[in-house]
Amino acid sequence: MPDWDPNLYLKFADQRARPAADLIAQIKLDQPGSIIDLGCGTGNSTEQLHHRWPQGEITGLDSSASMLAQARQNHGDWKWIQSTVENWKPEKNYDLVFSNAALHWVADHGVLFPGLLNAVAPGGALAVQMPNNFNSPAHQAMKKVAADSRWAGRLDCAAERVRVEPISFYYDVLRKMAAAMNFWQTEYLQIVEGPRAVLEWLRSTAMRGYLERLHDDGERKTFEDLCLREFECAYPTDDQGKVLFPYKRMFLIAYR
């Protein structure tokens, strides 16, 4: 499976930026001196952090070389680290450990989230946003296509590649470590250009868990075409060719 495609991901840059902005607006820190953006991608959310706290020392971390290449091109003076979140070994504690739409790719949140909060300096914060739409019609459609016998079981459990726990889970694993916490969920009602836009959105993110298990581009194209048929049923266009694409997201902030 090829590396993440920055151009495809940025096709919906405005929609992807809004949850990061909403999370940043709720972080009650005056002047964090050190900030790390986990799963920073092309650095769009990192830019938002810089705009909020221009004096903070900025670091971005991502596993994708192509995403980081674009981030470095835009901000060569910032520190960029190529690593998975699982393999990240903090060199110090940060005033703000931030992650926008990345940690749902990482397993074992019962270990991960306390570890991330331990990487926060006293008086600092862990701030996280994750998609929470895995029961949506789009995800159910991908699961339906994945169950087709033509894949010979190769897509079994692919949906488990991305997941989040209930909000109560994160409260329980963090409440004894945190000085204060803030949790909420939002459903964004995104207006997109028909079912194909739904496909393009998912191709750049959650559909990767299926596509990477297929053997070649021909199989991937077949999978995408079958998903598009399902999306056309689940998200019919209106008389302007638009689709209302609901998308739920989970937010949490934990302070040390």
C-alpha positions in Angstrom: 0.0 0.0 0.0 1.5 3.4 -1.0 2.3 6.0 1.6 -0.3 8.6 2.7 -1.3 10.9 -0.2 -1.0 14.5 1.0 -2.9 15.9 -2.0 -5.8 13.6 -1.4 -5.8 14.2 2.3 -5.8 18.0 1.8 -8.7 17.9 -0.7 -10.9 18.3 2.4 -8.5 20.6 4.3 -11.2 23.0 5.5 -13.4 20.3 7.0 -10.4 18.6 8.6 -9.2 21.9 10.1 -12.4 22.7 11.9 -12.2 20.0 14.7 -8.6 20.9 15.4 -9.6 24.6 15.7 -12.5 23.6 18.0 -10.1 21.6 20.2 -7.5 24.3 20.4 -10.1 26.9 21.4 -10.9 24.9 24.5 -7.4 24.3 25.8 -6.9 26.5 28.9 -3.2 27.2 28.7 -1.8 30.7 28.5 1.7 30.3 27.1 2.9 26.7 26.7 6.6 26.8 26.0 6.8 23.4 24.3 4.2 21.8 22.1 4.2 18.5 20.2 1.6 17.6 17.5 1.3 13.8 17.3 0.1 12.6 13.9 0.7 16.0 12.5 0.4 15.0 8.8 1.2 17.9 6.5 1.4 20.2 9.5 -2.0 21.9 9.1 -3.0 21.4 12.7 0.6 22.3 13.8 0.1 25.7 12.0 -3.1 26.2 14.0 -1.2 25.5 17.2 1.5 28.0 16.2 -1.2 30.7 15.4 -2.7 30.2 18.9 0.7 30.2 20.7 3.3 31.8 18.4 6.0 31.9 21.1 5.8 28.1 21.8 8.5 25.7 20.6 6.8 23.6 18.0 7.4 19.9 17.2 5.4 17.7 14.7 5.5 13.9 14.7 4.2 11.6 12.0 4.9 8.2 10.5 4.5 9.3 6.9 7.5 10.5 5.0 5.4 12.1 2.3 3.3 14.0 4.8 6.3 15.2 6.6 8.0 16.3 3.4 5.2 18.7 2.8 5.2 19.9 6.4 9.0 20.6 6.2 8.6 22.4 2.9 6.1 24.8 4.5 7.9 25.2 7.8 11.5 24.2 7.6 12.4 26.0 10.9 10.1 23.8 13.0 11.2 20.4 14.3 9.7 17.4 12.6 10.1 13.8 13.7 9.3 10.7 11.6 8.0 8.0 14.0 4.9 6.1 14.9 3.2 7.2 18.1 3.8 3.8 19.5 7.6 4.1 19.0 7.8 7.7 20.2 10.2 8.1 23.1 9.8 11.6 24.5 13.1 13.4 25.2 11.3 15.6 27.6 7.9 16.5 29.0 5.8 19.0 26.9 3.5 21.7 28.1 1.0 20.6 25.5 0.8 17.1 23.9 -1.7 17.5 21.1 -3.2 15.0 18.6 -5.9 15.7 16.0 -7.5 12.7 14.2 -4.5 10.3 14.7 -4.7 8.2 17.8 -7.6 6.0 16.5 -4.9 4.3 14.4 -3.0 3.3 17.6 -3.9 0.2 19.6 -4.2 -0.3 23.4 -5.6 3.0 24.5 -5.6 1.8 28.1 -1.8 2.0 28.0 -1.4 4.7 25.4 -3.3 7.5 27.0 -1.8 7.3 30.5 1.6 7.2 28.8 0.8 10.4 26.8 -0.4 12.2 29.9 2.9 11.2 31.6 4.7 13.0 28.8 2.9 16.3 29.9 4.7 18.7 32.1 3.1 19.8 35.4 0.5 22.5 34.6 0.3 21.3 31.0 -2.3 19.4 29.0 -3.0 16.4 26.8 -5.5 17.4 24.1 -6.9 14.8 21.7 -9.6 14.7 18.9 -10.5 11.4 17.3 -13.2 10.4 14.8 -16.1 8.5 16.4 -18.2 7.7 13.4 -17.4 4.0 13.0 -21.0 3.0 13.1 -22.0 5.4 10.4 -23.5 4.3 7.1 -20.2 4.8 5.3 -18.4 2.4 7.6 -21.2 -0.1 7.5 -21.0 0.0 3.7 -17.2 -0.7 3.7 -17.8 -3.6 6.1 -20.5 -5.0 3.8 -18.2 -4.8 0.7 -15.3 -6.3 2.7 -17.5 -9.4 3.5 -17.7 -10.3 -0.2 -16.3 -13.8 -0.8 -14.0 -12.5 -3.6 -11.5 -11.2 -1.0 -11.2 -14.8 0.5 -11.2 -13.5 4.0 -8.3 -11.1 3.5 -10.4 -8.2 4.8 -11.6 -10.0 7.9 -11.0 -7.7 10.9 -9.8 -4.8 8.7 -12.4 -2.5 10.3 -10.6 -3.1 13.7 -7.6 -1.3 12.4 -9.3 2.0 13.5 -11.4 2.3 16.6 -12.0 4.4 19.7 -13.4 3.5 23.1 -16.4 5.1 24.8 -15.8 8.4 26.4 -16.2 6.8 29.8 -13.2 4.6 29.1 -10.9 7.6 28.7 -12.3 9.1 31.9 -11.6 6.0 33.8 -8.0 5.6 32.6 -7.1 9.2 33.1 -9.1 10.5 36.1 -6.6 9.4 38.8 -3.7 11.1 37.0 -5.4 14.3 35.8 -5.9 17.5 37.7 -8.9 18.3 35.6 -10.6 17.0 32.4 -12.9 18.1 29.7 -14.8 15.7 27.4 -17.3 16.3 24.6 -18.6 15.0 21.3 -19.6 16.9 18.1 -21.4 15.8 15.0 -20.3 17.9 12.0 -22.8 18.0 9.2 -20.5 18.3 6.2 -21.9 19.3 2.8 -19.9 17.5 0.1 -20.1 17.0 -3.7 -22.0 13.8 -3.9 -21.2 10.2 -2.9 -17.9 10.3 -4.8 -16.7 12.9 -2.4 -17.6 10.5 0.5 -15.4 7.9 -1.3 -12.6 10.4 -1.7 -12.8 11.4 2.0 -12.6 7.7 3.1 -9.9 6.7 0.6 -7.6 9.1 2.3 -8.3 7.8 5.8 -10.3 4.9 7.1 -10.5 3.0 3.8 -6.8 2.5 4.0 -7.3 -0.3 6.5 -9.0 -2.3 3.8 -7.0 -1.2 0.7 -3.6 -2.1 2.2 -4.7 -5.7 2.5 -5.5 -6.1 -1.2 -3.0 -7.4 -3.6 -2.9 -4.8 -6.4 -4.3 -1.6 -7.8 -7.0 -3.6 -9.7 -8.4 -5.1 -6.6 -8.3 -1.8 -4.8 -10.2 -0.2 -7.7 -12.8 -2.9 -7.5 -13.2 -2.4 -3.8 -13.6 1.3 -4.2 -16.2 0.9 -7.0 -18.3 -1.4 -4.9 -18.1 1.0 -2.0 -19.2 3.8 -4.2 -22.3 1.9 -5.1 -23.1 1.5 -1.5 -22.4 5.2 -0.8 -24.8 6.2 -3.6 -27.6 4.3 -1.7 -26.6 5.6 1.8 -25.9 9.2 0.7 -28.3 10.1 -2.2 -27.6 13.5 -3.8 -30.0 16.4 -3.6 -31.2 18.5 -6.5 -28.0 20.4 -6.5 -25.8 17.3 -6.5 -24.8 17.7 -2.9 -24.7 15.3 0.0 -25.0 15.9 3.7 -22.3 13.8 5.3 -22.6 13.6 9.1 -19.3 13.0 10.9 -19.0 12.5 14.7 -15.9 13.3 16.6 -14.7 12.9 20.2 -12.7 15.4 22.1 -10.8 15.2 25.4 -8.5 17.4 27.3 -6.7 16.2 30.5 -4.5 18.6 32.6 -1.6 17.7 34.8 
